[in-house]
Amino acid sequence: APALCAYEFTFVPTPEPTTPAAPTTADLNDAYCSCEPESLYLDLVFIVDNSADMTTQMLGAASATIQSVLFGLSLGTEVFQSNVAALAYGDVVQVVQNFGGIRTFADIMNFNLPFLGGKATKMTDAIKQASSMISSNGRSYTRGVIVLLSKSYNE
């Protein structure tokens, strides 16, 4: 699906002439970037590094970041509502909140990330699990979004 919003754009030419070209900055108009949080309907999965590399302060900041995003959305499973899930990873992947678990102001305020510790070795597994959650959610009319919050990165 096309991007919801393009805040930063770098044009990279495609190597194959048969592949459609990426949009240029001139192609990114108001219709392409009409971001109105109240009218978005997304299946949104936050993936958060909760390994030993993350401090308590960083986990608090990650929780606050997620809460800030959620306050701007209309949550639920109806049209123009976003359905949210969250995963944590370290040396294991853990579901923090499944789809449908965050719907109210109180749910957002009570959102908290666990500290898992260990090494951040399961990023790929977390991304695969998030992708699977989105594709099996039964909401084909929504856009799937994965947001990764991590201190560690290992290709």
Contacts in CASP RR format, 6 or more apart in sequence:
PFRMAT RR
TARGET T0000
AUTHOR 0000-0000-0000
METHOD contacts of the structure
MODEL  1
APALCAYEFTFVPTPEPTTPAAPTTADLNDAYCSCEPESLYLDLVFIVDN
SADMTTQMLGAASATIQSVLFGLSLGTEVFQSNVAALAYGDVVQVVQNFG
GIRTFADIMNFNLPFLGGKATKMTDAIKQASSMISSNGRSYTRGVIVLLS
KSYNE
1 143 0 8 1.000
1 144 0 8 1.000
2 32 0 8 1.000
3 32 0 8 1.000
4 33 0 8 1.000
4 35 0 8 1.000
4 40 0 8 1.000
4 42 0 8 1.000
4 143 0 8 1.000
4 145 0 8 1.000
5 33 0 8 1.000
5 35 0 8 1.000
6 23 0 8 1.000
6 28 0 8 1.000
6 32 0 8 1.000
6 33 0 8 1.000
9 23 0 8 1.000
9 25 0 8 1.000
9 28 0 8 1.000
11 22 0 8 1.000
11 24 0 8 1.000
11 25 0 8 1.000
12 22 0 8 1.000
13 21 0 8 1.000
14 20 0 8 1.000
14 21 0 8 1.000
14 22 0 8 1.000
23 32 0 8 1.000
37 72 0 8 1.000
37 73 0 8 1.000
37 74 0 8 1.000
38 72 0 8 1.000
38 73 0 8 1.000
38 74 0 8 1.000
38 80 0 8 1.000
39 74 0 8 1.000
39 80 0 8 1.000
40 73 0 8 1.000
40 74 0 8 1.000
40 80 0 8 1.000
40 82 0 8 1.000
40 143 0 8 1.000
41 79 0 8 1.000
41 80 0 8 1.000
41 81 0 8 1.000
41 82 0 8 1.000
41 139 0 8 1.000
41 141 0 8 1.000
41 142 0 8 1.000
41 143 0 8 1.000
42 73 0 8 1.000
42 82 0 8 1.000
42 83 0 8 1.000
42 142 0 8 1.000
42 143 0 8 1.000
42 144 0 8 1.000
42 145 0 8 1.000
43 82 0 8 1.000
43 83 0 8 1.000
43 85 0 8 1.000
43 99 0 8 1.000
43 133 0 8 1.000
43 134 0 8 1.000
43 137 0 8 1.000
43 139 0 8 1.000
43 142 0 8 1.000
43 143 0 8 1.000
43 144 0 8 1.000
43 145 0 8 1.000
44 73 0 8 1.000
44 82 0 8 1.000
44 83 0 8 1.000
44 84 0 8 1.000
44 85 0 8 1.000
44 144 0 8 1.000
44 145 0 8 1.000
44 147 0 8 1.000
45 84 0 8 1.000
45 85 0 8 1.000
45 86 0 8 1.000
45 87 0 8 1.000
45 130 0 8 1.000
45 133 0 8 1.000
45 134 0 8 1.000
45 144 0 8 1.000
45 145 0 8 1.000
45 146 0 8 1.000
45 147 0 8 1.000
46 66 0 8 1.000
46 84 0 8 1.000
46 85 0 8 1.000
46 86 0 8 1.000
46 87 0 8 1.000
46 147 0 8 1.000
46 149 0 8 1.000
47 86 0 8 1.000
47 87 0 8 1.000
47 88 0 8 1.000
47 89 0 8 1.000
47 123 0 8 1.000
47 126 0 8 1.000
47 127 0 8 1.000
47 130 0 8 1.000
47 146 0 8 1.000
47 147 0 8 1.000
47 148 0 8 1.000
47 149 0 8 1.000
47 150 0 8 1.000
48 59 0 8 1.000
48 62 0 8 1.000
48 66 0 8 1.000
48 86 0 8 1.000
48 87 0 8 1.000
48 88 0 8 1.000
48 89 0 8 1.000
48 96 0 8 1.000
48 113 0 8 1.000
48 149 0 8 1.000
48 150 0 8 1.000
49 88 0 8 1.000
49 89 0 8 1.000
49 90 0 8 1.000
49 120 0 8 1.000
49 123 0 8 1.000
49 149 0 8 1.000
49 150 0 8 1.000
49 151 0 8 1.000
49 152 0 8 1.000
50 59 0 8 1.000
50 88 0 8 1.000
50 89 0 8 1.000
50 90 0 8 1.000
50 94 0 8 1.000
50 113 0 8 1.000
50 114 0 8 1.000
50 115 0 8 1.000
50 116 0 8 1.000
50 117 0 8 1.000
51 89 0 8 1.000
51 90 0 8 1.000
51 91 0 8 1.000
51 116 0 8 1.000
51 117 0 8 1.000
51 118 0 8 1.000
51 119 0 8 1.000
51 120 0 8 1.000
51 151 0 8 1.000
51 152 0 8 1.000
52 117 0 8 1.000
52 118 0 8 1.000
52 119 0 8 1.000
53 119 0 8 1.000
53 120 0 8 1.000
53 151 0 8 1.000
53 152 0 8 1.000
54 62 0 8 1.000
54 115 0 8 1.000
54 117 0 8 1.000
54 151 0 8 1.000
56 115 0 8 1.000
58 151 0 8 1.000
59 113 0 8 1.000
59 115 0 8 1.000
60 113 0 8 1.000
62 113 0 8 1.000
62 149 0 8 1.000
63 111 0 8 1.000
63 112 0 8 1.000
63 113 0 8 1.000
65 149 0 8 1.000
66 86 0 8 1.000
66 111 0 8 1.000
66 149 0 8 1.000
67 108 0 8 1.000
67 109 0 8 1.000
67 111 0 8 1.000
69 147 0 8 1.000
70 84 0 8 1.000
70 102 0 8 1.000
70 108 0 8 1.000
70 111 0 8 1.000
71 108 0 8 1.000
73 81 0 8 1.000
73 82 0 8 1.000
73 84 0 8 1.000
74 80 0 8 1.000
74 81 0 8 1.000
74 82 0 8 1.000
75 81 0 8 1.000
75 82 0 8 1.000
75 83 0 8 1.000
75 84 0 8 1.000
75 102 0 8 1.000
75 103 0 8 1.000
75 104 0 8 1.000
75 107 0 8 1.000
76 82 0 8 1.000
76 83 0 8 1.000
76 100 0 8 1.000
76 103 0 8 1.000
77 83 0 8 1.000
77 99 0 8 1.000
77 100 0 8 1.000
77 139 0 8 1.000
79 141 0 8 1.000
82 142 0 8 1.000
83 99 0 8 1.000
83 100 0 8 1.000
83 137 0 8 1.000
83 139 0 8 1.000
83 142 0 8 1.000
84 97 0 8 1.000
84 99 0 8 1.000
84 100 0 8 1.000
84 101 0 8 1.000
84 102 0 8 1.000
85 95 0 8 1.000
85 97 0 8 1.000
85 98 0 8 1.000
85 99 0 8 1.000
85 100 0 8 1.000
85 101 0 8 1.000
85 130 0 8 1.000
85 133 0 8 1.000
86 95 0 8 1.000
86 96 0 8 1.000
86 97 0 8 1.000
86 102 0 8 1.000
86 111 0 8 1.000
86 113 0 8 1.000
87 93 0 8 1.000
87 94 0 8 1.000
87 95 0 8 1.000
87 96 0 8 1.000
87 126 0 8 1.000
87 129 0 8 1.000
87 130 0 8 1.000
88 94 0 8 1.000
88 96 0 8 1.000
88 113 0 8 1.000
88 114 0 8 1.000
88 116 0 8 1.000
88 126 0 8 1.000
89 116 0 8 1.000
89 120 0 8 1.000
89 122 0 8 1.000
89 123 0 8 1.000
89 125 0 8 1.000
89 126 0 8 1.000
90 116 0 8 1.000
90 117 0 8 1.000
90 118 0 8 1.000
90 119 0 8 1.000
90 120 0 8 1.000
90 121 0 8 1.000
90 122 0 8 1.000
91 116 0 8 1.000
91 117 0 8 1.000
91 118 0 8 1.000
91 119 0 8 1.000
91 120 0 8 1.000
91 121 0 8 1.000
91 122 0 8 1.000
92 116 0 8 1.000
92 122 0 8 1.000
93 122 0 8 1.000
93 125 0 8 1.000
93 126 0 8 1.000
93 129 0 8 1.000
94 114 0 8 1.000
94 116 0 8 1.000
96 113 0 8 1.000
96 114 0 8 1.000
97 111 0 8 1.000
98 133 0 8 1.000
99 133 0 8 1.000
99 137 0 8 1.000
101 107 0 8 1.000
102 108 0 8 1.000
102 111 0 8 1.000
120 150 0 8 1.000
120 151 0 8 1.000
120 152 0 8 1.000
120 154 0 8 1.000
121 154 0 8 1.000
123 148 0 8 1.000
123 150 0 8 1.000
123 152 0 8 1.000
123 153 0 8 1.000
123 154 0 8 1.000
127 146 0 8 1.000
127 148 0 8 1.000
130 146 0 8 1.000
131 146 0 8 1.000
134 144 0 8 1.000
134 146 0 8 1.000
END
